[in-house]
Amino acid sequence: MNKLLVALIAAAFAFASLSALADDKTPTKITVEEQAKLKAEAADKKAADVKMTKEERAAARKAANIKKRADESRMEKIGDTGSQLKAAEDTKATAASKMAPTPAKGTLNTPEAEKAMQKQKGQ
């Protein structure tokens, strides 16, 4: 009985995987001519890579990294919701609040400071 149950489960998995593979009729938007063109371009690039010197490879790698960083920073700017601008404004506000004159040492909470505060308030 156990062997029959195992065989049925195995058959169910086999038929399920076959039906999933058989359903792969996804239409491609690339025509045969375009595919041949892309393959030819890839072969040309591979041949050019083989002919490059060590310095040329390093320069090409460096240029690709620079381009990748530029693309990433462009994407960050597109996706930014203003958080960088808000952070800059917060920094300016913080700096402006720190520009107020600081009281002399030992003058806080003293009777003289209290009198001066009352004079400023007009009392």
Biopython code that builds the backbone (N, CA, C, O; Angstrom):
import numpy as np
from Bio.PDB.StructureBuilder import StructureBuilder

atoms = [
    (1, "MET", "N", (0.813, -1.182, 0.000)),
    (1, "MET", "CA", (0.000, 0.000, 0.000)),
    (1, "MET", "C", (0.866, 1.259, 0.000)),
    (1, "MET", "O", (0.572, 2.223, -0.707)),
    (2, "ASN", "N", (1.934, 1.242, 0.798)),
    (2, "ASN", "CA", (2.818, 2.398, 0.868)),
    (2, "ASN", "C", (3.518, 2.639, -0.464)),
    (2, "ASN", "O", (3.711, 3.783, -0.875)),
    (3, "LYS", "N", (3.900, 1.544, -1.141)),
    (3, "LYS", "CA", (4.569, 1.686, -2.434)),
    (3, "LYS", "C", (3.625, 2.306, -3.460)),
    (3, "LYS", "O", (4.041, 3.126, -4.278)),
    (4, "LEU", "N", (2.368, 1.917, -3.413)),
    (4, "LEU", "CA", (1.374, 2.464, -4.333)),
    (4, "LEU", "C", (1.174, 3.961, -4.071)),
    (4, "LEU", "O", (1.067, 4.750, -5.010)),
    (5, "LEU", "N", (1.126, 4.336, -2.825)),
    (5, "LEU", "CA", (0.962, 5.747, -2.464)),
    (5, "LEU", "C", (2.162, 6.574, -2.933)),
    (5, "LEU", "O", (1.989, 7.669, -3.468)),
    (6, "VAL", "N", (3.351, 6.064, -2.739)),
    (6, "VAL", "CA", (4.566, 6.759, -3.186)),
    (6, "VAL", "C", (4.566, 6.876, -4.707)),
    (6, "VAL", "O", (4.937, 7.924, -5.237)),
    (7, "ALA", "N", (4.169, 5.853, -5.404)),
    (7, "ALA", "CA", (4.129, 5.887, -6.861)),
    (7, "ALA", "C", (3.111, 6.911, -7.355)),
    (7, "ALA", "O", (3.379, 7.626, -8.320)),
    (8, "LEU", "N", (1.954, 6.992, -6.712)),
    (8, "LEU", "CA", (0.939, 7.978, -7.098)),
    (8, "LEU", "C", (1.426, 9.406, -6.877)),
    (8, "LEU", "O", (1.192, 10.276, -7.716)),
    (9, "ILE", "N", (2.095, 9.653, -5.764)),
    (9, "ILE", "CA", (2.620, 10.995, -5.485)),
    (9, "ILE", "C", (3.694, 11.361, -6.502)),
    (9, "ILE", "O", (3.721, 12.486, -7.000)),
    (10, "ALA", "N", (4.575, 10.419, -6.811)),
    (10, "ALA", "CA", (5.633, 10.676, -7.793)),
    (10, "ALA", "C", (5.030, 10.958, -9.168)),
    (10, "ALA", "O", (5.500, 11.847, -9.877)),
    (11, "ALA", "N", (4.006, 10.218, -9.546)),
    (11, "ALA", "CA", (3.352, 10.443, -10.830)),
    (11, "ALA", "C", (2.676, 11.811, -10.873)),
    (11, "ALA", "O", (2.700, 12.490, -11.900)),
    (12, "ALA", "N", (2.083, 12.204, -9.772)),
    (12, "ALA", "CA", (1.428, 13.522, -9.710)),
    (12, "ALA", "C", (2.449, 14.631, -9.894)),
    (12, "ALA", "O", (2.189, 15.587, -10.624)),
    (13, "PHE", "N", (3.603, 14.528, -9.248)),
    (13, "PHE", "CA", (4.644, 15.528, -9.427)),
    (13, "PHE", "C", (5.169, 15.539, -10.853)),
    (13, "PHE", "O", (5.439, 16.605, -11.406)),
    (14, "ALA", "N", (5.317, 14.364, -11.455)),
    (14, "ALA", "CA", (5.822, 14.280, -12.828)),
    (14, "ALA", "C", (4.848, 14.942, -13.800)),
    (14, "ALA", "O", (5.268, 15.704, -14.671)),
    (15, "PHE", "N", (3.564, 14.661, -13.663)),
    (15, "PHE", "CA", (2.573, 15.270, -14.565)),
    (15, "PHE", "C", (2.455, 16.777, -14.343)),
    (15, "PHE", "O", (2.249, 17.529, -15.296)),
    (16, "ALA", "N", (2.581, 17.217, -13.104)),
    (16, "ALA", "CA", (2.504, 18.656, -12.809)),
    (16, "ALA", "C", (3.682, 19.388, -13.433)),
    (16, "ALA", "O", (3.507, 20.467, -14.000)),
    (17, "SER", "N", (4.876, 18.821, -13.338)),
    (17, "SER", "CA", (6.045, 19.492, -13.913)),
    (17, "SER", "C", (5.982, 19.471, -15.437)),
    (17, "SER", "O", (6.391, 20.441, -16.074)),
    (18, "LEU", "N", (5.482, 18.397, -16.035)),
    (18, "LEU", "CA", (5.356, 18.339, -17.490)),
    (18, "LEU", "C", (4.338, 19.350, -17.995)),
    (18, "LEU", "O", (4.550, 19.979, -19.031)),
    (19, "SER", "N", (3.246, 19.510, -17.278)),
    (19, "SER", "CA", (2.242, 20.471, -17.722)),
    (19, "SER", "C", (2.775, 21.895, -17.593)),
    (19, "SER", "O", (2.421, 22.752, -18.402)),
    (20, "ALA", "N", (3.612, 22.166, -16.604)),
    (20, "ALA", "CA", (4.193, 23.501, -16.456)),
    (20, "ALA", "C", (5.176, 23.778, -17.585)),
    (20, "ALA", "O", (5.228, 24.898, -18.094)),
    (21, "LEU", "N", (5.957, 22.779, -17.984)),
    (21, "LEU", "CA", (6.914, 22.968, -19.077)),
    (21, "LEU", "C", (6.203, 23.053, -20.421)),
    (21, "LEU", "O", (6.648, 23.791, -21.300)),
    (22, "ALA", "N", (5.143, 22.339, -20.598)),
    (22, "ALA", "CA", (4.440, 22.332, -21.876)),
    (22, "ALA", "C", (3.702, 23.638, -22.122)),
    (22, "ALA", "O", (3.399, 23.963, -23.270)),
    (23, "ASP", "N", (3.412, 24.380, -21.091)),
    (23, "ASP", "CA", (2.654, 25.625, -21.217)),
    (23, "ASP", "C", (3.536, 26.811, -21.586)),
    (23, "ASP", "O", (3.032, 27.933, -21.651)),
    (24, "ASP", "N", (4.816, 26.616, -21.827)),
    (24, "ASP", "CA", (5.735, 27.715, -22.109)),
    (24, "ASP", "C", (5.611, 28.157, -23.565)),
    (24, "ASP", "O", (6.481, 27.855, -24.381)),
    (25, "LYS", "N", (4.555, 28.855, -23.886)),
    (25, "LYS", "CA", (4.311, 29.374, -25.234)),
    (25, "LYS", "C", (4.353, 30.902, -25.215)),
    (25, "LYS", "O", (3.564, 31.558, -25.895)),
    (26, "THR", "N", (5.262, 31.455, -24.447)),
    (26, "THR", "CA", (5.367, 32.905, -24.317)),
    (26, "THR", "C", (5.812, 33.497, -25.651)),
    (26, "THR", "O", (6.848, 33.101, -26.185)),
    (27, "PRO", "N", (5.053, 34.426, -26.189)),
    (27, "PRO", "CA", (5.453, 35.021, -27.468)),
    (27, "PRO", "C", (6.650, 35.952, -27.271)),
    (27, "PRO", "O", (6.702, 36.734, -26.322)),
    (28, "THR", "N", (7.599, 35.846, -28.184)),
    (28, "THR", "CA", (8.763, 36.721, -28.113)),
    (28, "THR", "C", (8.547, 37.906, -29.028)),
    (28, "THR", "O", (7.927, 37.784, -30.084)),
    (29, "LYS", "N", (9.057, 39.040, -28.623)),
    (29, "LYS", "CA", (8.912, 40.252, -29.416)),
    (29, "LYS", "C", (10.148, 40.499, -30.269)),
    (29, "LYS", "O", (10.206, 41.479, -31.012)),
    (30, "ILE", "N", (11.120, 39.629, -30.168)),
    (30, "ILE", "CA", (12.345, 39.761, -30.951)),
    (30, "ILE", "C", (12.234, 38.856, -32.170)),
    (30, "ILE", "O", (12.015, 37.650, -32.053)),
    (31, "THR", "N", (12.387, 39.457, -33.332)),
    (31, "THR", "CA", (12.300, 38.668, -34.559)),
    (31, "THR", "C", (13.601, 37.902, -34.776)),
    (31, "THR", "O", (14.595, 38.129, -34.087)),
    (32, "VAL", "N", (13.573, 37.007, -35.728)),
    (32, "VAL", "CA", (14.749, 36.189, -36.034)),
    (32, "VAL", "C", (15.890, 37.070, -36.534)),
    (32, "VAL", "O", (17.051, 36.834, -36.199)),
    (33, "GLU", "N", (15.561, 38.086, -37.336)),
    (33, "GLU", "CA", (16.597, 38.975, -37.862)),
    (33, "GLU", "C", (17.255, 39.774, -36.733)),
    (33, "GLU", "O", (18.475, 39.933, -36.704)),
    (34, "GLU", "N", (16.438, 40.271, -35.812)),
    (34, "GLU", "CA", (16.976, 41.019, -34.681)),
    (34, "GLU", "C", (17.848, 40.130, -33.806)),
    (34, "GLU", "O", (18.886, 40.558, -33.302)),
    (35, "GLN", "N", (17.412, 38.890, -33.633)),
    (35, "GLN", "CA", (18.186, 37.953, -32.826)),
    (35, "GLN", "C", (19.539, 37.670, -33.475)),
    (35, "GLN", "O", (20.560, 37.604, -32.790)),
    (36, "ALA", "N", (19.543, 37.504, -34.793)),
    (36, "ALA", "CA", (20.798, 37.265, -35.502)),
    (36, "ALA", "C", (21.714, 38.478, -35.389)),
    (36, "ALA", "O", (22.926, 38.337, -35.226)),
    (37, "LYS", "N", (21.127, 39.672, -35.477)),
    (37, "LYS", "CA", (21.911, 40.900, -35.357)),
    (37, "LYS", "C", (22.540, 41.011, -33.967)),
    (37, "LYS", "O", (23.710, 41.368, -33.835)),
    (38, "LEU", "N", (21.751, 40.701, -32.929)),
    (38, "LEU", "CA", (22.270, 40.757, -31.570)),
    (38, "LEU", "C", (23.387, 39.739, -31.346)),
    (38, "LEU", "O", (24.377, 40.029, -30.673)),
    (39, "LYS", "N", (23.222, 38.557, -31.911)),
    (39, "LYS", "CA", (24.268, 37.536, -31.783)),
    (39, "LYS", "C", (25.542, 37.972, -32.480)),
    (39, "LYS", "O", (26.640, 37.744, -31.972)),
    (40, "ALA", "N", (25.404, 38.609, -33.660)),
    (40, "ALA", "CA", (26.573, 39.084, -34.389)),
    (40, "ALA", "C", (27.280, 40.187, -33.605)),
    (40, "ALA", "O", (28.509, 40.217, -33.550)),
    (41, "GLU", "N", (26.508, 41.098, -32.997)),
    (41, "GLU", "CA", (27.102, 42.160, -32.192)),
    (41, "GLU", "C", (27.842, 41.580, -30.991)),
    (41, "GLU", "O", (28.925, 42.050, -30.640)),
    (42, "ALA", "N", (27.266, 40.569, -30.366)),
    (42, "ALA", "CA", (27.920, 39.937, -29.220)),
    (42, "ALA", "C", (29.218, 39.257, -29.635)),
    (42, "ALA", "O", (30.214, 39.318, -28.914)),
    (43, "ALA", "N", (29.205, 38.609, -30.799)),
    (43, "ALA", "CA", (30.418, 37.954, -31.285)),
    (43, "ALA", "C", (31.495, 38.990, -31.616)),
    (43, "ALA", "O", (32.673, 38.770, -31.336)),
    (44, "ASP", "N", (31.093, 40.123, -32.214)),
    (44, "ASP", "CA", (32.052, 41.184, -32.521)),
    (44, "ASP", "C", (32.655, 41.757, -31.244)),
    (44, "ASP", "O", (33.858, 42.011, -31.182)),
    (45, "LYS", "N", (31.832, 41.958, -30.238)),
    (45, "LYS", "CA", (32.314, 42.501, -28.967)),
    (45, "LYS", "C", (33.277, 41.528, -28.302)),
    (45, "LYS", "O", (34.289, 41.938, -27.733)),
    (46, "LYS", "N", (32.961, 40.241, -28.374)),
    (46, "LYS", "CA", (33.830, 39.233, -27.777)),
    (46, "LYS", "C", (35.180, 39.200, -28.488)),
    (46, "LYS", "O", (36.224, 39.072, -27.849)),
    (47, "ALA", "N", (35.150, 39.318, -29.818)),
    (47, "ALA", "CA", (36.397, 39.332, -30.578)),
    (47, "ALA", "C", (37.219, 40.578, -30.255)),
    (47, "ALA", "O", (38.444, 40.505, -30.161)),
    (48, "ALA", "N", (36.556, 41.710, -30.085)),
    (48, "ALA", "CA", (37.263, 42.945, -29.740)),
    (48, "ALA", "C", (37.857, 42.857, -28.335)),
    (48, "ALA", "O", (38.946, 43.377, -28.088)),
    (49, "ASP", "N", (37.152, 42.206, -27.418)),
    (49, "ASP", "CA", (37.665, 42.040, -26.061)),
    (49, "ASP", "C", (38.924, 41.180, -26.037)),
    (49, "ASP", "O", (39.828, 41.421, -25.238)),
    (50, "VAL", "N", (38.982, 40.192, -26.900)),
    (50, "VAL", "CA", (40.147, 39.313, -26.943)),
    (50, "VAL", "C", (41.370, 40.088, -27.429)),
    (50, "VAL", "O", (42.483, 39.836, -26.967)),
    (51, "LYS", "N", (41.175, 41.030, -28.357)),
    (51, "LYS", "CA", (42.278, 41.788, -28.936)),
    (51, "LYS", "C", (42.791, 42.903, -28.022)),
    (51, "LYS", "O", (43.867, 43.451, -28.262)),
    (52, "MET", "N", (42.030, 43.245, -26.975)),
    (52, "MET", "CA", (42.427, 44.364, -26.117)),
    (52, "MET", "C", (43.623, 44.011, -25.246)),
    (52, "MET", "O", (43.805, 42.866, -24.832)),
    (53, "THR", "N", (44.439, 45.042, -24.979)),
    (53, "THR", "CA", (45.568, 44.865, -24.073)),
    (53, "THR", "C", (45.076, 44.985, -22.636)),
    (53, "THR", "O", (43.917, 45.312, -22.378)),
    (54, "LYS", "N", (45.981, 44.713, -21.718)),
    (54, "LYS", "CA", (45.621, 44.775, -20.309)),
    (54, "LYS", "C", (45.213, 46.200, -19.906)),
    (54, "LYS", "O", (44.255, 46.384, -19.155)),
    (55, "GLU", "N", (45.936, 47.195, -20.405)),
    (55, "GLU", "CA", (45.627, 48.589, -20.079)),
    (55, "GLU", "C", (44.282, 49.003, -20.672)),
    (55, "GLU", "O", (43.509, 49.719, -20.034)),
    (56, "GLU", "N", (44.008, 48.549, -21.895)),
    (56, "GLU", "CA", (42.730, 48.882, -22.527)),
    (56, "GLU", "C", (41.570, 48.256, -21.764)),
    (56, "GLU", "O", (40.517, 48.876, -21.611)),
    (57, "ARG", "N", (41.758, 47.040, -21.289)),
    (57, "ARG", "CA", (40.711, 46.386, -20.500)),
    (57, "ARG", "C", (40.451, 47.153, -19.211)),
    (57, "ARG", "O", (39.302, 47.350, -18.817)),
    (58, "ALA", "N", (41.542, 47.591, -18.550)),
    (58, "ALA", "CA", (41.388, 48.356, -17.315)),
    (58, "ALA", "C", (40.665, 49.675, -17.591)),
    (58, "ALA", "O", (39.797, 50.082, -16.819)),
    (59, "ALA", "N", (41.021, 50.340, -18.686)),
    (59, "ALA", "CA", (40.364, 51.603, -19.032)),
    (59, "ALA", "C", (38.886, 51.374, -19.354)),
    (59, "ALA", "O", (38.037, 52.169, -18.952)),
    (60, "ALA", "N", (38.576, 50.306, -20.069)),
    (60, "ALA", "CA", (37.190, 50.004, -20.402)),
    (60, "ALA", "C", (36.392, 49.682, -19.137)),
    (60, "ALA", "O", (35.245, 50.107, -18.997)),
    (61, "ARG", "N", (36.997, 48.937, -18.225)),
    (61, "ARG", "CA", (36.333, 48.601, -16.970)),
    (61, "ARG", "C", (36.078, 49.871, -16.154)),
    (61, "ARG", "O", (35.013, 50.028, -15.555)),
    (62, "LYS", "N", (37.068, 50.780, -16.134)),
    (62, "LYS", "CA", (36.922, 52.028, -15.396)),
    (62, "LYS", "C", (35.813, 52.888, -16.000)),
    (62, "LYS", "O", (35.014, 53.473, -15.269)),
    (63, "ALA", "N", (35.762, 52.965, -17.328)),
    (63, "ALA", "CA", (34.709, 53.743, -17.992)),
    (63, "ALA", "C", (33.332, 53.142, -17.715)),
    (63, "ALA", "O", (32.364, 53.872, -17.502)),
    (64, "ALA", "N", (33.248, 51.826, -17.718)),
    (64, "ALA", "CA", (31.967, 51.169, -17.437)),
    (64, "ALA", "C", (31.524, 51.447, -16.003)),
    (64, "ALA", "O", (30.339, 51.662, -15.748)),
    (65, "ASN", "N", (32.477, 51.443, -15.064)),
    (65, "ASN", "CA", (32.129, 51.734, -13.668)),
    (65, "ASN", "C", (31.650, 53.173, -13.509)),
    (65, "ASN", "O", (30.703, 53.434, -12.767)),
    (66, "ILE", "N", (32.302, 54.109, -14.203)),
    (66, "ILE", "CA", (31.892, 55.514, -14.133)),
    (66, "ILE", "C", (30.481, 55.669, -14.693)),
    (66, "ILE", "O", (29.649, 56.365, -14.111)),
    (67, "LYS", "N", (30.217, 55.015, -15.829)),
    (67, "LYS", "CA", (28.891, 55.102, -16.433)),
    (67, "LYS", "C", (27.841, 54.488, -15.508)),
    (67, "LYS", "O", (26.743, 55.026, -15.368)),
    (68, "LYS", "N", (28.174, 53.373, -14.885)),
    (68, "LYS", "CA", (27.232, 52.710, -13.976)),
    (68, "LYS", "C", (26.915, 53.603, -12.780)),
    (68, "LYS", "O", (25.757, 53.706, -12.374)),
    (69, "ARG", "N", (27.948, 54.257, -12.205)),
    (69, "ARG", "CA", (27.719, 55.159, -11.077)),
    (69, "ARG", "C", (26.859, 56.344, -11.483)),
    (69, "ARG", "O", (25.985, 56.769, -10.728)),
    (70, "ALA", "N", (27.106, 56.885, -12.688)),
    (70, "ALA", "CA", (26.307, 58.015, -13.165)),
    (70, "ALA", "C", (24.847, 57.599, -13.337)),
    (70, "ALA", "O", (23.937, 58.342, -12.970)),
    (71, "ASP", "N", (24.628, 56.412, -13.895)),
    (71, "ASP", "CA", (23.256, 55.923, -14.061)),
    (71, "ASP", "C", (22.573, 55.727, -12.712)),
    (71, "ASP", "O", (21.400, 56.064, -12.552)),
    (72, "GLU", "N", (23.308, 55.180, -11.739)),
    (72, "GLU", "CA", (22.729, 54.952, -10.418)),
    (72, "GLU", "C", (22.390, 56.274, -9.733)),
    (72, "GLU", "O", (21.337, 56.396, -9.107)),
    (73, "SER", "N", (23.276, 57.262, -9.849)),
    (73, "SER", "CA", (22.980, 58.545, -9.211)),
    (73, "SER", "C", (21.797, 59.225, -9.898)),
    (73, "SER", "O", (21.001, 59.901, -9.245)),
    (74, "ARG", "N", (21.683, 59.046, -11.217)),
    (74, "ARG", "CA", (20.537, 59.607, -11.939)),
    (74, "ARG", "C", (19.250, 58.950, -11.462)),
    (74, "ARG", "O", (18.238, 59.628, -11.279)),
    (75, "MET", "N", (19.280, 57.639, -11.258)),
    (75, "MET", "CA", (18.101, 56.930, -10.774)),
    (75, "MET", "C", (17.754, 57.362, -9.345)),
    (75, "MET", "O", (16.578, 57.469, -8.998)),
    (76, "GLU", "N", (18.771, 57.609, -8.522)),
    (76, "GLU", "CA", (18.511, 58.072, -7.163)),
    (76, "GLU", "C", (17.843, 59.442, -7.183)),
    (76, "GLU", "O", (16.939, 59.710, -6.392)),
    (77, "LYS", "N", (18.291, 60.306, -8.089)),
    (77, "LYS", "CA", (17.695, 61.638, -8.169)),
    (77, "LYS", "C", (16.254, 61.549, -8.650)),
    (77, "LYS", "O", (15.401, 62.305, -8.187)),
    (78, "ILE", "N", (15.977, 60.646, -9.564)),
    (78, "ILE", "CA", (14.616, 60.486, -10.068)),
    (78, "ILE", "C", (13.709, 59.958, -8.965)),
    (78, "ILE", "O", (12.575, 60.413, -8.819)),
    (79, "GLY", "N", (14.203, 59.005, -8.193)),
    (79, "GLY", "CA", (13.390, 58.373, -7.164)),
    (79, "GLY", "C", (13.353, 59.130, -5.852)),
    (79, "GLY", "O", (12.608, 58.758, -4.945)),
    (80, "ASP", "N", (14.152, 60.198, -5.732)),
    (80, "ASP", "CA", (14.196, 60.946, -4.482)),
    (80, "ASP", "C", (12.906, 61.728, -4.298)),
    (80, "ASP", "O", (12.423, 62.373, -5.229)),
    (81, "THR", "N", (12.358, 61.671, -3.113)),
    (81, "THR", "CA", (11.100, 62.364, -2.831)),
    (81, "THR", "C", (11.331, 63.685, -2.113)),
    (81, "THR", "O", (10.421, 64.200, -1.465)),
    (82, "GLY", "N", (12.506, 64.227, -2.214)),
    (82, "GLY", "CA", (12.804, 65.502, -1.588)),
    (82, "GLY", "C", (13.485, 65.359, -0.242)),
    (82, "GLY", "O", (13.628, 66.343, 0.483)),
    (83, "SER", "N", (13.904, 64.162, 0.102)),
    (83, "SER", "CA", (14.521, 63.961, 1.407)),
    (83, "SER", "C", (15.859, 64.682, 1.503)),
    (83, "SER", "O", (16.216, 65.179, 2.572)),
    (84, "GLN", "N", (16.605, 64.747, 0.399)),
    (84, "GLN", "CA", (17.887, 65.442, 0.428)),
    (84, "GLN", "C", (17.676, 66.943, 0.584)),
    (84, "GLN", "O", (18.416, 67.604, 1.313)),
    (85, "LEU", "N", (16.677, 67.476, -0.093)),
    (85, "LEU", "CA", (16.371, 68.899, 0.027)),
    (85, "LEU", "C", (15.926, 69.223, 1.444)),
    (85, "LEU", "O", (16.325, 70.241, 2.009)),
    (86, "LYS", "N", (15.103, 68.360, 2.015)),
    (86, "LYS", "CA", (14.636, 68.569, 3.383)),
    (86, "LYS", "C", (15.802, 68.495, 4.350)),
    (86, "LYS", "O", (15.856, 69.275, 5.301)),
    (87, "ALA", "N", (16.730, 67.587, 4.137)),
    (87, "ALA", "CA", (17.893, 67.463, 5.013)),
    (87, "ALA", "C", (18.749, 68.724, 4.940)),
    (87, "ALA", "O", (19.265, 69.181, 5.960)),
    (88, "ALA", "N", (18.903, 69.289, 3.747)),
    (88, "ALA", "CA", (19.680, 70.516, 3.594)),
    (88, "ALA", "C", (18.999, 71.676, 4.321)),
    (88, "ALA", "O", (19.664, 72.479, 4.976)),
    (89, "GLU", "N", (17.674, 71.760, 4.205)),
    (89, "GLU", "CA", (16.934, 72.812, 4.902)),
    (89, "GLU", "C", (17.052, 72.648, 6.417)),
    (89, "GLU", "O", (17.197, 73.637, 7.137)),
    (90, "ASP", "N", (16.990, 71.415, 6.903)),
    (90, "ASP", "CA", (17.133, 71.160, 8.326)),
    (90, "ASP", "C", (18.516, 71.566, 8.817)),
    (90, "ASP", "O", (18.661, 72.118, 9.908)),
    (91, "THR", "N", (19.517, 71.292, 8.015)),
    (91, "THR", "CA", (20.884, 71.667, 8.377)),
    (91, "THR", "C", (21.014, 73.183, 8.480)),
    (91, "THR", "O", (21.636, 73.692, 9.412)),
    (92, "LYS", "N", (20.432, 73.903, 7.529)),
    (92, "LYS", "CA", (20.477, 75.365, 7.552)),
    (92, "LYS", "C", (19.749, 75.906, 8.782)),
    (92, "LYS", "O", (20.237, 76.827, 9.436)),
    (93, "ALA", "N", (18.585, 75.339, 9.099)),
    (93, "ALA", "CA", (17.819, 75.792, 10.258)),
    (93, "ALA", "C", (18.575, 75.533, 11.553)),
    (93, "ALA", "O", (18.561, 76.361, 12.464)),
    (94, "THR", "N", (19.231, 74.391, 11.631)),
    (94, "THR", "CA", (20.006, 74.066, 12.820)),
    (94, "THR", "C", (21.165, 75.039, 12.980)),
    (94, "THR", "O", (21.438, 75.529, 14.076)),
    (95, "ALA", "N", (21.842, 75.312, 11.867)),
    (95, "ALA", "CA", (22.961, 76.255, 11.921)),
    (95, "ALA", "C", (22.476, 77.638, 12.322)),
    (95, "ALA", "O", (23.152, 78.320, 13.092)),
    (96, "ALA", "N", (21.324, 78.071, 11.824)),
    (96, "ALA", "CA", (20.785, 79.387, 12.165)),
    (96, "ALA", "C", (20.398, 79.457, 13.638)),
    (96, "ALA", "O", (20.582, 80.497, 14.271)),
    (97, "SER", "N", (19.871, 78.382, 14.190)),
    (97, "SER", "CA", (19.479, 78.397, 15.594)),
    (97, "SER", "C", (20.687, 78.429, 16.520)),
    (97, "SER", "O", (20.594, 78.920, 17.645)),
    (98, "LYS", "N", (21.808, 77.914, 16.062)),
    (98, "LYS", "CA", (23.019, 77.912, 16.881)),
    (98, "LYS", "C", (23.742, 79.250, 16.823)),
    (98, "LYS", "O", (24.688, 79.470, 17.580)),
    (99, "MET", "N", (23.316, 80.147, 15.940)),
    (99, "MET", "CA", (24.000, 81.415, 15.775)),
    (99, "MET", "C", (23.576, 82.439, 16.833)),
    (99, "MET", "O", (24.168, 83.516, 16.902)),
    (100, "ALA", "N", (22.587, 82.138, 17.642)),
    (100, "ALA", "CA", (22.136, 83.066, 18.675)),
    (100, "ALA", "C", (23.264, 83.256, 19.686)),
    (100, "ALA", "O", (24.025, 82.325, 19.950)),
    (101, "PRO", "N", (23.375, 84.466, 20.257)),
    (101, "PRO", "CA", (24.454, 84.698, 21.222)),
    (101, "PRO", "C", (24.260, 83.847, 22.465)),
    (101, "PRO", "O", (23.153, 83.722, 22.988)),
    (102, "THR", "N", (25.328, 83.283, 22.913)),
    (102, "THR", "CA", (25.260, 82.455, 24.113)),
    (102, "THR", "C", (25.500, 83.344, 25.329)),
    (102, "THR", "O", (26.327, 84.254, 25.277)),
    (103, "PRO", "N", (24.794, 83.090, 26.404)),
    (103, "PRO", "CA", (24.998, 83.919, 27.595)),
    (103, "PRO", "C", (26.379, 83.665, 28.203)),
    (103, "PRO", "O", (26.969, 82.600, 28.023)),
    (104, "ALA", "N", (26.862, 84.638, 28.903)),
    (104, "ALA", "CA", (28.167, 84.494, 29.556)),
    (104, "ALA", "C", (28.089, 83.403, 30.606)),
    (104, "ALA", "O", (27.035, 83.146, 31.188)),
    (105, "LYS", "N", (29.211, 82.779, 30.832)),
    (105, "LYS", "CA", (29.257, 81.669, 31.769)),
    (105, "LYS", "C", (28.920, 82.158, 33.179)),
    (105, "LYS", "O", (29.477, 83.150, 33.648)),
    (106, "GLY", "N", (28.031, 81.474, 33.830)),
    (106, "GLY", "CA", (27.662, 81.806, 35.194)),
    (106, "GLY", "C", (26.548, 82.830, 35.292)),
    (106, "GLY", "O", (26.233, 83.273, 36.396)),
    (107, "THR", "N", (25.934, 83.227, 34.173)),
    (107, "THR", "CA", (24.872, 84.237, 34.249)),
    (107, "THR", "C", (23.485, 83.648, 34.165)),
    (107, "THR", "O", (22.505, 84.367, 34.358)),
    (108, "LEU", "N", (23.371, 82.390, 33.890)),
    (108, "LEU", "CA", (22.052, 81.774, 33.833)),
    (108, "LEU", "C", (21.521, 81.544, 35.238)),
    (108, "LEU", "O", (22.260, 81.152, 36.141)),
    (109, "ASN", "N", (20.240, 81.790, 35.407)),
    (109, "ASN", "CA", (19.551, 81.562, 36.681)),
    (109, "ASN", "C", (20.187, 82.325, 37.854)),
    (109, "ASN", "O", (20.223, 81.844, 38.986)),
    (110, "THR", "N", (20.664, 83.476, 37.557)),
    (110, "THR", "CA", (21.186, 84.333, 38.628)),
    (110, "THR", "C", (20.219, 85.500, 38.798)),
    (110, "THR", "O", (19.443, 85.790, 37.888)),
    (111, "PRO", "N", (20.251, 86.164, 39.928)),
    (111, "PRO", "CA", (19.344, 87.305, 40.117)),
    (111, "PRO", "C", (19.553, 88.402, 39.075)),
    (111, "PRO", "O", (18.592, 89.052, 38.664)),
    (112, "GLU", "N", (20.798, 88.615, 38.646)),
    (112, "GLU", "CA", (21.052, 89.635, 37.637)),
    (112, "GLU", "C", (20.417, 89.248, 36.305)),
    (112, "GLU", "O", (19.849, 90.087, 35.606)),
    (113, "ALA", "N", (20.521, 87.982, 35.971)),
    (113, "ALA", "CA", (19.940, 87.502, 34.715)),
    (113, "ALA", "C", (18.421, 87.596, 34.772)),
    (113, "ALA", "O", (17.781, 87.914, 33.769)),
    (114, "GLU", "N", (17.839, 87.323, 35.937)),
    (114, "GLU", "CA", (16.395, 87.420, 36.086)),
    (114, "GLU", "C", (15.926, 88.868, 35.912)),
    (114, "GLU", "O", (14.902, 89.122, 35.277)),
    (115, "LYS", "N", (16.683, 89.815, 36.479)),
    (115, "LYS", "CA", (16.333, 91.228, 36.342)),
    (115, "LYS", "C", (16.437, 91.683, 34.900)),
    (115, "LYS", "O", (15.601, 92.442, 34.410)),
    (116, "ALA", "N", (17.477, 91.207, 34.228)),
    (116, "ALA", "CA", (17.653, 91.573, 32.827)),
    (116, "ALA", "C", (16.522, 91.008, 31.976)),
    (116, "ALA", "O", (16.055, 91.676, 31.054)),
    (117, "MET", "N", (16.086, 89.820, 32.264)),
    (117, "MET", "CA", (14.976, 89.211, 31.528)),
    (117, "MET", "C", (13.691, 89.991, 31.763)),
    (117, "MET", "O", (12.907, 90.193, 30.836)),
    (118, "GLN", "N", (13.474, 90.424, 32.984)),
    (118, "GLN", "CA", (12.266, 91.178, 33.279)),
    (118, "GLN", "C", (12.284, 92.539, 32.589)),
    (118, "GLN", "O", (11.244, 93.022, 32.140)),
    (119, "LYS", "N", (13.467, 93.160, 32.504)),
    (119, "LYS", "CA", (13.582, 94.433, 31.794)),
    (119, "LYS", "C", (13.269, 94.244, 30.312)),
    (119, "LYS", "O", (12.596, 95.072, 29.699)),
    (120, "GLN", "N", (13.768, 93.143, 29.745)),
    (120, "GLN", "CA", (13.518, 92.885, 28.315)),
    (120, "GLN", "C", (12.023, 92.657, 28.067)),
    (120, "GLN", "O", (11.486, 93.092, 27.048)),
    (121, "LYS", "N", (11.366, 91.984, 28.989)),
    (121, "LYS", "CA", (9.932, 91.716, 28.827)),
    (121, "LYS", "C", (9.077, 92.943, 29.142)),
    (121, "LYS", "O", (7.891, 92.980, 28.812)),
    (122, "GLY", "N", (9.677, 93.935, 29.775)),
    (122, "GLY", "CA", (8.950, 95.152, 30.085)),
    (122, "GLY", "C", (8.210, 95.087, 31.388)),
    (122, "GLY", "O", (7.192, 95.761, 31.546)),
    (123, "GLN", "N", (8.671, 94.318, 32.310)),
    (123, "GLN", "CA", (7.984, 94.201, 33.603)),
    (123, "GLN", "C", (8.679, 95.018, 34.639)),
    (123, "GLN", "O", (8.250, 95.048, 35.792)),
]
sb = StructureBuilder()
sb.init_structure("model")
sb.init_model(0)
sb.init_chain("A")
sb.init_seg("    ")
for serial, (resi, resn, name, xyz) in enumerate(atoms, 1):
    if name == "N":
        sb.init_residue(resn, " ", resi, " ")
    sb.init_atom(name, np.array(xyz, "f"), 0.0, 1.0, " ", f" {name:<3s}", serial, name[0])
structure = sb.get_structure()
